[in-house]
Amino acid sequence: MSAAPDLFSKFDPLIAQRQALLDTGVKDPFSLVMEKVLSPTRAICNGRETILLGTYNYMGMTFDPEVIAAGKKALEEFGSGTTGSRVLNGTYQGHKECEQALRDFYAMDHAMVFSTGYQANLGVIATLAGKGDYVVLDIDSHASIYDGCAMGNAEIVPFRHNDVSALEKRLARIPAEAGKLVVLEGVYSMLGDVAPLKEMVAVSKTAGAMVLVDEAHSMGFIGPNGRGVAEDQGVLDDVDFVIGTFSKSVGTVGGVCVSNHPKFEILRLVCRPYVFTASLPPSVVATAATSIRKLMHGKSKRDHLWANSKRLHAGLKALGFTLGTETPQSAIIAVIMPDLEKGAAMWEALLSEGLYVNLARPPATPANMTLLRCSLCAEHSDEEVGEILAMFERAGRAVGIIG
Ligand SMILES: Cc1ncc(COP(=O)(O)O)c(C=O)c1O
């Protein structure tokens, strides 16, 4: 009888790749520790004060005094956790208030809060699209979208990134009588580009499909009321489900699905990632509700974040860096690196300067790219954006990315 294989052997290529990278002498870019967090834009890393440019804390709500006070009050009055599912002992007044804040924020009939955005996608997609149904999705979709498709066992039909006619062609090949869900994202987090939702939603509706839009990277920031790209492009009323996360603009943790579908509430009984997990702690839903209500009046923060994004994009381009988008489309600016080694060296050079960005590499990135992903915050000051550009210039010259 032959010996059973070590179940870890499938990771050998990744282990070797990681070791080869560390052997070049760079720090491990995936195990940085925030030793102390000073504000939404600054932390102590490796004993040094560092500007944060890779946190997705777009609206800078994490240190908002009212948000913190709401969390502390709930912690004291309701305890540290619910120890239960939403359908048993885990629905507190705070969960209902958070869902009401979300209904008000989106002006929609239903809001269902999940413990993470990952679970929101997993649960809603897997529960709606089952065996025999079709999920048509952008090939660059987030892992939680793919995992939702796998869990529901639906047929997955990917189409080329942001390509409206590819979506139309895929939809045309699906049997007319089959259940169809088109899954799109407002902002794609790797390159920071925005989807042509207006055209995509129109094509999907003509084909009789339901549409889900994940607005994780646009919630709170994009659109006149911060409802996302669907609002910005005037198609929110035609979208069946919007997925959002509390881990970015809202500044805490959690996920949501909002909808106007009249039968939406049944999901609370049949959606496994909602039913079979503990609900969010009272302090978390209290901070989320307070933050969401403040984001309804966040126009000046949104304006400042756009100004930051435009300035960083123009400044990096002028320095000679290759960027993920021709123009700034969101608060994410991706700087394309020639390869993983150079990307890791640049990441470390920036950290030594006192700047933290995200290093992203395949398979998470499209087209095998290595990216330094920058995400701006409404709390970055004009001076900080200037410092960031100076740090990119020095590090880029030292590593040989720019001349
Ligand atoms: C597009 C997208 N959807 C969903 C998620 C999951 O959000 P959460 O962090 O709340 O699990 C993310 C997070 O990275 C994301 O980028």
The ligand as a MOL file (V3000), in Angstrom:
LIG
                    3D

  0  0  0     0  0            999 V3000
M  V30 BEGIN CTAB
M  V30 COUNTS 16 16 0 0 0
M  V30 BEGIN ATOM
M  V30 1 C -15.0120 43.5260 -3.8850 0
M  V30 2 C -15.0200 42.9920 -2.4920 0
M  V30 3 N -16.0980 42.3380 -2.0490 0
M  V30 4 C -16.1550 41.8290 -0.8080 0
M  V30 5 C -15.0950 41.9580 0.0730 0
M  V30 6 C -15.1750 41.3320 1.4300 0
M  V30 7 O -15.3610 42.2970 2.4240 0
M  V30 8 P -15.0900 41.9790 3.9570 0
M  V30 9 O -13.7400 42.5130 4.2840 0
M  V30 10 O -16.1750 42.7250 4.6650 0
M  V30 11 O -15.1950 40.5060 4.1580 0
M  V30 12 C -13.9660 42.6520 -0.3320 0
M  V30 13 C -12.8430 42.8130 0.6010 0
M  V30 14 O -11.7070 42.8700 0.3070 0
M  V30 15 C -13.9110 43.1630 -1.6540 0
M  V30 16 O -12.8190 43.7840 -2.0960 0
M  V30 END ATOM
M  V30 BEGIN BOND
M  V30 1 1 1 2
M  V30 2 1 2 3
M  V30 3 2 2 15
M  V30 4 2 3 4
M  V30 5 1 4 5
M  V30 6 1 5 6
M  V30 7 2 5 12
M  V30 8 1 6 7
M  V30 9 1 7 8
M  V30 10 2 8 9
M  V30 11 1 8 10
M  V30 12 1 8 11
M  V30 13 1 12 13
M  V30 14 1 12 15
M  V30 15 2 13 14
M  V30 16 1 15 16
M  V30 END BOND
M  V30 END CTAB
M  END
